Amino acid sequence: MGISKRIEEARKAYETGDEALSAKIHERTSISGTATEEHGSASSQFIGSLVYGGLDGIITTFAVVSGVAGAQLNPGIILILGLANLFGDGFSMATGAYLSSKSEKEYYQREREREAWEVDHFPEGEKAELVEIYLSQGYPLEDAEKMVEIKSKEKERWVNAMMLEELGLMENTANPFTEAGYTFVAFIVAGVIPLLAYLADYIFKLKIPATQSFFISMALSGLALFGLGAAKVKITERNPFRSGLEMLLVGGAAAGVAYLIGALLKGLGVG
């Protein structure tokens, strides 16, 4: 049984009070070999970029739609501003995701090199630091010293322990380019949803009334917000309905503010 599967089964056993299943999961044969398993596939590492990029895309684009609709401007302006915002903000978010991930990796690597140098040059001091950290976490002195003795037998494991215990840093294995790509695609694909009615009207010459197009955009955006909010539980492990409703309310509030501002300033777009 893989570690992720074992954890899932353990949660289920705890929630249902199934002691027999819990005992089976915690047998040595079940635990053996799972600690070194990879924690998730490459796609699962970027689920956060997909979900949050998509949510930002919907909210920001629908806010533009709402603002223009509130100002009662020509629907063509919605397409111009909406598409310009969609690709401009999408590129900006992807760039931000790339730079953030790259900076995080560079910082981790720099700190790791420093810790490795200190382990090589001041091993006794590093051991003393690690002992103090374990003591501060509530371990008895004998246990703390024994843990340090075990970890310091192998340099990589020792440096890993110093990075985690002393600095609170874990290595981000995500590729910055891939993370940026996921963010951009999610932003564009989800962000175009509020514009679908207007795009269809423009391409197929449907002549949909502006008010009707806005209500269609509102309905599609609401469904997408709720769906992505519910999907966010893959990261947060919260109740999907509650998470979806929360994102729907947040997106609705942002659109409401944009609509109100547009309505208050609609005179500026005349003439």
C-alpha positions as CSV (number, residue, x, y, z in Angstrom):
1,M,0.0,0.0,0.0
2,G,1.4,3.4,-1.0
3,I,1.8,6.0,1.7
4,S,-0.9,8.4,0.3
5,K,-3.3,5.4,0.1
6,R,-2.4,4.3,3.6
7,I,-3.0,7.8,5.0
8,E,-6.3,8.0,3.2
9,E,-7.3,4.6,4.7
10,A,-6.1,5.6,8.1
11,R,-8.3,8.8,8.0
12,K,-11.3,6.7,6.9
13,A,-10.7,4.2,9.8
14,Y,-10.5,7.0,12.3
15,E,-13.6,8.8,11.1
16,T,-15.7,5.6,11.1
17,G,-14.2,4.2,14.3
18,D,-13.0,1.0,12.5
19,E,-10.3,-0.2,15.0
20,A,-9.7,-3.4,13.0
21,L,-8.9,-1.5,9.8
22,S,-6.8,0.9,11.8
23,A,-4.8,-2.0,13.3
24,K,-4.3,-3.5,9.9
25,I,-3.0,-0.3,8.4
26,H,-0.5,0.1,11.3
27,E,0.9,-3.4,10.9
28,R,4.6,-3.3,10.1
29,T,4.0,-5.1,6.8
30,S,1.6,-2.4,5.7
31,I,4.0,0.4,6.7
32,S,7.2,-1.1,5.4
33,G,8.5,0.5,2.2
34,T,6.0,3.4,2.1
35,A,8.2,6.1,3.6
36,T,10.4,6.5,0.5
37,E,7.5,6.6,-2.0
38,E,7.2,9.7,-4.2
39,H,4.6,12.0,-2.8
40,G,2.3,12.6,-5.8
41,S,2.8,12.7,-9.5
42,A,4.1,15.7,-11.5
43,S,0.6,16.7,-12.3
44,S,-0.5,16.7,-8.7
45,Q,2.4,19.0,-7.8
46,F,0.8,21.7,-9.9
47,I,-2.8,21.3,-8.9
48,G,-2.5,24.4,-6.8
49,S,-1.4,26.4,-9.9
50,L,-4.3,25.1,-11.9
51,V,-7.0,25.8,-9.3
52,Y,-5.8,29.2,-8.1
53,G,-4.9,30.3,-11.6
54,G,-8.3,29.4,-12.8
55,L,-10.1,31.1,-9.9
56,D,-8.1,34.3,-10.5
57,G,-8.9,34.1,-14.2
58,I,-12.7,33.9,-13.6
59,I,-12.8,36.5,-10.9
60,T,-10.7,39.2,-12.6
61,T,-12.4,38.7,-16.0
62,F,-15.9,38.7,-14.7
63,A,-15.1,41.8,-12.6
64,V,-14.2,43.5,-16.0
65,V,-17.5,42.3,-17.5
66,S,-19.4,43.5,-14.5
67,G,-17.8,46.9,-14.5
68,V,-18.5,47.5,-18.2
69,A,-22.0,46.1,-17.9
70,G,-22.6,48.4,-14.9
71,A,-21.5,51.4,-16.9
72,Q,-23.9,50.3,-19.7
73,L,-21.3,50.5,-22.4
74,N,-21.2,48.7,-25.7
75,P,-20.7,44.9,-25.4
76,G,-17.8,45.2,-27.8
77,I,-16.0,47.1,-25.1
78,I,-16.4,44.1,-22.8
79,L,-14.6,41.9,-25.4
80,I,-11.8,44.4,-25.8
81,L,-11.2,45.0,-22.1
82,G,-12.0,41.4,-21.2
83,L,-9.5,39.8,-23.7
84,A,-6.9,42.4,-23.0
85,N,-7.2,41.8,-19.2
86,L,-7.3,38.0,-19.8
87,F,-4.0,37.7,-21.7
88,G,-2.3,40.6,-19.9
89,D,-3.1,39.3,-16.4
90,G,-2.5,35.7,-17.4
91,F,1.0,36.5,-18.6
92,S,1.6,38.6,-15.5
93,M,0.5,35.8,-13.2
94,A,2.6,33.2,-15.1
95,T,5.6,35.5,-14.8
96,G,5.0,35.9,-11.1
97,A,4.6,32.2,-10.6
98,Y,7.9,31.6,-12.5
99,L,9.9,34.2,-10.6
100,S,8.5,33.2,-7.2
101,S,9.3,29.5,-7.8
102,K,12.7,30.3,-9.2
103,S,13.6,32.6,-6.3
104,E,12.4,30.0,-3.8
105,K,14.6,27.3,-5.3
106,E,17.6,29.7,-5.5
107,Y,17.1,30.6,-1.8
108,Y,16.8,27.0,-0.8
109,Q,19.9,26.0,-2.7
110,R,21.9,28.9,-1.2
111,E,20.9,28.0,2.3
112,R,21.6,24.3,1.7
113,E,25.1,25.1,0.5
114,R,25.7,27.1,3.6
115,E,24.4,24.3,5.9
116,A,26.5,21.8,4.0
117,W,29.6,24.0,4.5
118,E,28.8,24.4,8.2
119,V,28.4,20.6,8.6
120,D,31.8,20.1,7.0
121,H,33.6,22.8,9.0
122,F,31.7,22.9,12.3
123,P,30.2,19.5,12.8
124,E,30.1,19.6,16.6
125,G,28.5,23.0,16.6
126,E,25.8,21.8,14.1
127,K,25.2,18.7,16.3
128,A,24.8,21.0,19.3
129,E,22.3,23.2,17.4
130,L,20.2,20.1,16.4
131,V,20.2,18.8,19.9
132,E,18.9,22.2,21.2
133,I,16.2,22.2,18.6
134,Y,15.0,18.7,19.6
135,L,15.1,19.7,23.2
136,S,13.0,22.8,22.5
137,Q,10.5,20.4,20.8
138,G,10.1,18.5,24.1
139,Y,12.4,15.5,23.5
140,P,14.5,14.3,26.5
141,L,18.2,14.9,26.2
142,E,19.1,11.3,25.7
143,D,16.6,10.9,22.9
144,A,17.7,14.2,21.3
145,E,21.3,13.2,21.3
146,K,20.5,9.7,19.9
147,M,18.5,11.3,17.1
148,V,21.3,13.6,16.2
149,E,23.8,10.7,16.3
150,I,21.7,8.8,13.8
151,K,21.0,11.7,11.5
152,S,24.7,12.9,11.5
153,K,26.0,9.5,10.2
154,E,25.1,10.5,6.6
155,K,25.8,14.0,5.4
156,E,22.8,14.4,3.1
157,R,20.4,13.3,5.8
158,W,22.1,15.5,8.3
159,V,21.9,18.6,6.0
160,N,18.2,17.8,5.3
161,A,17.6,17.7,9.0
162,M,19.3,21.1,9.5
163,M,17.3,22.6,6.6
164,L,14.0,21.4,8.0
165,E,14.5,21.7,11.7
166,E,16.6,24.8,11.9
167,L,15.3,26.8,9.0
168,G,11.9,25.3,8.4
169,L,12.7,24.8,4.7
170,M,11.6,22.0,2.4
171,E,12.8,21.7,-1.2
172,N,10.4,22.8,-3.9
173,T,10.8,20.2,-6.7
174,A,8.5,21.9,-9.1
175,N,9.9,23.2,-12.4
176,P,9.4,27.0,-12.5
177,F,8.7,26.9,-16.3
178,T,6.1,24.2,-15.9
179,E,4.5,25.9,-12.9
180,A,4.2,29.1,-14.9
181,G,2.7,27.2,-17.8
182,Y,0.1,25.6,-15.7
183,T,-0.8,29.0,-14.2
184,F,-1.1,30.7,-17.6
185,V,-3.2,27.9,-19.2
186,A,-5.5,27.7,-16.1
187,F,-6.0,31.5,-16.1
188,I,-6.8,31.6,-19.8
189,V,-9.1,28.6,-20.0
190,A,-11.1,29.5,-16.9
191,G,-10.9,33.3,-17.5
192,V,-12.5,33.1,-20.9
193,I,-15.7,31.6,-19.4
194,P,-17.3,35.0,-18.5
195,L,-16.7,36.1,-22.1
196,L,-18.2,33.1,-23.8
197,A,-21.6,34.7,-24.4
198,Y,-20.0,37.8,-25.8
199,L,-17.6,35.8,-28.0
200,A,-20.5,33.7,-29.4
201,D,-22.5,36.8,-30.1
202,Y,-19.6,38.4,-31.9
203,I,-18.5,35.3,-33.9
204,F,-21.9,34.0,-34.9
205,K,-23.8,37.3,-35.1
206,L,-26.5,36.1,-32.7
207,K,-27.5,39.6,-31.7
208,I,-28.1,38.6,-28.0
209,P,-29.3,41.6,-25.9
210,A,-26.7,43.0,-23.7
211,T,-28.6,42.3,-20.5
212,Q,-29.2,38.7,-21.5
213,S,-25.5,38.3,-22.3
214,F,-24.6,39.6,-18.9
215,F,-26.9,37.2,-17.2
216,I,-25.5,34.2,-19.2
217,S,-22.0,35.4,-18.2
218,M,-23.0,35.6,-14.6
219,A,-24.5,32.1,-14.6
220,L,-21.5,30.5,-16.3
221,S,-19.0,32.4,-14.0
222,G,-21.0,31.3,-10.9
223,L,-21.0,27.7,-12.0
224,A,-17.2,27.8,-12.8
225,L,-16.4,29.5,-9.5
226,F,-18.4,27.0,-7.5
227,G,-16.8,24.1,-9.4
228,L,-13.2,25.3,-9.0
229,G,-13.9,26.2,-5.4
230,A,-15.1,22.7,-4.8
231,A,-12.0,21.4,-6.6
232,K,-9.8,23.4,-4.2
233,V,-10.5,20.7,-1.5
234,K,-7.8,18.6,-3.3
235,I,-5.4,21.1,-1.7
236,T,-7.2,22.3,1.5
237,E,-9.1,19.0,2.2
238,R,-12.2,21.0,3.3
239,N,-15.8,20.4,2.6
240,P,-16.3,20.7,-1.1
241,F,-19.8,22.4,-0.9
242,R,-18.6,24.9,1.6
243,S,-15.4,25.6,-0.4
244,G,-17.4,26.1,-3.6
245,L,-19.9,28.4,-1.9
246,E,-17.1,30.4,-0.4
247,M,-15.5,31.0,-3.8
248,L,-18.9,31.8,-5.3
249,L,-19.4,34.5,-2.6
250,V,-15.9,35.9,-3.0
251,G,-16.2,36.1,-6.8
252,G,-19.7,37.5,-6.5
253,A,-18.6,40.2,-4.1
254,A,-15.7,41.2,-6.5
255,A,-18.1,41.4,-9.4
256,G,-20.6,43.3,-7.4
257,V,-18.1,46.0,-6.4
258,A,-17.0,46.3,-10.1
259,Y,-20.6,46.6,-11.3
260,L,-21.3,49.3,-8.7
261,I,-18.2,51.3,-9.7
262,G,-19.2,51.0,-13.3
263,A,-22.7,52.1,-12.6
264,L,-21.5,55.1,-10.6
265,L,-19.1,56.2,-13.4
266,K,-21.1,55.3,-16.4
267,G,-21.4,58.9,-17.5
268,L,-17.7,59.0,-18.2
269,G,-18.1,56.5,-21.0
270,V,-20.6,58.6,-22.9
271,G,-19.7,61.0,-25.7
